[in-house]
Amino acid sequence: MSEKAKDPKVINKNISHKPIDYKKLSRLTEDFGKRFTPQQELRMNKLLVDFKDKRLLTIGKLKDIIKSLREKSKDKNVKYDYCEIETKNMELENSVAKLLSENERLCNEINHVKQVFKEQFDSIKKTCVRSKEQSDSLIDKVNLKSVENEVWSLL
């Protein structure tokens, strides 16, 4: 027996010091995985079943729609549908024309606003340049006066 197996503290805690059989442990892990399906896998299986049910319902609905369309394919219905499509086409063409004219109007308005902003910017820029020139001129005059005053004070 090993020293740990003889230790009274270890004996009180019922700790086993037998070597681990990894083959047995691996088999137990595999068996556990086979017997107990994780919750996530169960949810995925339920979702899969629900999806298959919905798919079958959708396929059934599509078959019904195809059947009803076949029944509608008589000449009378085709002529009615053709007239209806022509009417919708004309309405869409009118809507497109209105949208194009509105788009052109908005583009013109945007260009006008751009021009106004450009003029304002140019005006502000000119004013800034003039203000800078005037302030530079005033600074030069003040400096000149200062120099003149120093010269007079020295005399």
Secondary structure, 3 states (H helix, E strand, C coil): CCHHHHCHHHHHHCCCCCCCCHHHHHHHHHHHHHHCCCHHHHHHHHHHHHHHHHHHHHHHHHHHHHHHHHHHCCHHHHHHHHHHHHHHHHHHHHHHHHHHHHHHHHHHHHHHHHHHHHHHHHHHHHHHHHHHHHHHHHHHHHHHHHHHHHHHHHC
